[in-house]
Amino acid sequence: MTKEKIIYQGAEAKICKSKYMGFDVVKKRRINKSYRIEEIDTRLISYRTKEESKLMTEARNHGVSVPIIFDVDLSNGIITMEYLNGKRIKDILNVLSEKERCSICRMIGESIAKFHNNDIIHGDITTSNMIFQDDRIHFIDFGLGEKNSEIEAKGVDLHVLMEAIESTHSRYSNCFGYVLEGYKKELKDDANLVIKKIEEIVKRGRYR
Amino acid sequence: MLCLGIEGTAHTIGVGVVKDYDGKCRVLSNVMKIYRPEQGGIHPREAANHHTIYIADLIKESAENAQVNLSDIDLISFSKGPGLGPCLRTGATAARALSLSLNKPIIGVNHCVAHLEIGRGTLRNCTDPVLLYTSGANTQVIAFAEGRYRVFGETLDIGIGNCLDKFGRTIGLDFPCGPAIEQLASRGKKYLDLPYSIKGMDIAFSGLLTAAEQYYRFGNKVEDICYSIQETTFAALTEVTERAIAHTEKEEVLLGGGVAANKKLREMVQTMAIERGASFFVPSKDLCIDNGAMIAWLGVLMYKCGIRMKVEESYINQRFRTDMVDVTWRD
C-alpha cells in the first residue's frame, strides 16, 4: 500500500496523493456525511461517483482536457485519476495580465462549448474546478454533472460560473464576457439562445 | 451609541434598541408583532395595515424595555429592503417620523446583511462566518469577500420557508408551518425519495415541493413526507453551505433567519461544522427571526464608519440585494 497524503479536503471528498502503477495519481474519496440519513448519503455517493467518471471519460473523448481515470471503486466512492501539477484558475485569475486573462477565459469558454456540444453538463463550473497546466485548462469535479441536451441545463451550467466569477473575481467580472466569446466561437448550436437563457435565469433569482 | 431599529420587510414588525460596547452589540430591547393571515399566504397590504396598527406601541414598548427615553436615542435605523413594498414603506415612514420629531439621524439598511451582522455583533469569536440564511422568502449562503457580502449560493426558485409553508398549506397547517412540520417529521420513519437539486452552490426546491404534494395525494403518511422533506432539503442546504466554506476557505458557520429555529437544521449544520473543524454559531431565537435589534445594530456599524443618509434619501428598495451593499465597516 502506497503512503497517501491528503492534499485537499473539499466539501464532499478528500483528495489524496498516491501512486498507481508507477504514476502520480490522486484518489478522490467521497466521504460519508453523518449529517444526512443513510438513504440520501448512499444514493448521492454512488450516483455521483459513477456519473463523474462517466462524464469525465466522455468529455475527454470530445477533446476536453480532464485528468485520466485509472480506476473507479463504486462501493467505496473512490476515483483514482491522474495527478495534475498545475495551478487552480481561482488562484491565478486575479494576478494575470489583462491579455492573459482574456485568452485564458476564452479557452475556458471554448472547452465548455466542447462538452456542451455533446450534451455534457458539468454542474459546478467554478474557478476552483479548473486547473491550468501545459497551457491547457483541465476540468475537474464533474460530481454534480449530468447528460442533458436542454438549453436550460446549459444556461444553468454557465450561470454557476458567472456567479463564481462575480463573487470570487469581482474586480474582473468582465471575464465572463471573454468566456462567452470563446463559448460562442466553439458552440455548434446558436450560442445566443444559451446566453438569452442565462439572462432569464438571472431574472428568476430573488430581487432581480 | 444608542440606536433604535425598525424592521418591517414582511410578516414581522419589530423594534429593537441596541447599544455599542467597543464594537460588540448589546441588545437592550427587542419587541415584535407577527402578522398571521387567516388563510393562504401573506397579503402585502394587509400585512402593512397590521404593521401600522402596532408600530407606535412597539416603539414605546422598546424604549420602556430598554429603560431609555426616546430622546436619548442617537440614531434611527430601518430596513430599506429587500421585502414587500407596503410593509417596507410602513417601517420607513415610522423611522422618518421618529427621525424628524426627535431630530436624530436616520439610516436605511439591508435586511439580509443585518442577519449576518447581528451574529458577528452578539456572538463571541464569530468574526468572519459563512452565513446560511434561511427564511420564508430568502435562502442564501453569504460570506464576506472583496469588500462586500457576496451571495455564494442561493435558491433558484423559492425560499426554504416558503417551500415548507406551501406544503404545510396543502396538508392544512397554519402559517408559519415550519414548527408543525418539524413536529410531524420527528414522528416520521420511512424515507420517501425526493428530488435533490443543487447546482454548484445554488439550490432549488420547487420540484421537491411538487413531488411531496404528489406523495400526499397518493395517501402517504404526512409524518413520513415531512420527515423526507426535512431530511432532503436540509441535507442540500448543509451541503451548499459546506461547499461555500470549502470554496471561501473560511472556518466559521453562522445560521440566521426563521428556519434556523428548526432543531433538525441546526443539528445537521452543526454536525457538518464539527466534521470539518469549523466553528458553529447560531444567535438566540429572537435574533434569528426578523427583528428590530439586528436592524439597529447594522445601523450602528454603518453610521460609525461614516455612512450618512438624509431623510429625502431614506427611500425603500424592494429588490435590495445583499451584494449591492458596500461593506466599508470591514477590512
Chai-1 contact restraints between the chains, C-beta under 6 A:
chainA,res_idxA,chainB,res_idxB,connection_type,confidence,min_distance_angstrom,max_distance_angstrom,comment,restraint_id
A,G10,B,A246,contact,1.0,0.0,6.0,A-B,restraint_1
A,A11,B,E242,contact,1.0,0.0,6.0,A-B,restraint_2
A,A11,B,R243,contact,1.0,0.0,6.0,A-B,restraint_3
A,A11,B,A246,contact,1.0,0.0,6.0,A-B,restraint_4
A,S34,B,T271,contact,1.0,0.0,6.0,A-B,restraint_5
A,Y35,B,T238,contact,1.0,0.0,6.0,A-B,restraint_6
A,Y35,B,M268,contact,1.0,0.0,6.0,A-B,restraint_7
A,Y35,B,T271,contact,1.0,0.0,6.0,A-B,restraint_8
A,Y35,B,M272,contact,1.0,0.0,6.0,A-B,restraint_9
A,R36,B,A235,contact,1.0,0.0,6.0,A-B,restraint_10
A,I37,B,E231,contact,1.0,0.0,6.0,A-B,restraint_11
A,E39,B,Y191,contact,1.0,0.0,6.0,A-B,restraint_12
A,I40,B,A235,contact,1.0,0.0,6.0,A-B,restraint_13
A,D124,B,G200,contact,1.0,0.0,6.0,A-B,restraint_14
A,S128,B,H247,contact,1.0,0.0,6.0,A-B,restraint_15
A,V156,B,K199,contact,1.0,0.0,6.0,A-B,restraint_16
A,V160,B,K199,contact,1.0,0.0,6.0,A-B,restraint_17
A,V160,B,G200,contact,1.0,0.0,6.0,A-B,restraint_18
A,S167,B,R150,contact,1.0,0.0,6.0,A-B,restraint_19
A,S167,B,F152,contact,1.0,0.0,6.0,A-B,restraint_20
A,S170,B,E146,contact,1.0,0.0,6.0,A-B,restraint_21
A,Y207,B,P82,contact,1.0,0.0,6.0,A-B,restraint_22
A,Y207,B,R319,contact,1.0,0.0,6.0,A-B,restraint_23
A,Y207,B,R321,contact,1.0,0.0,6.0,A-B,restraint_24
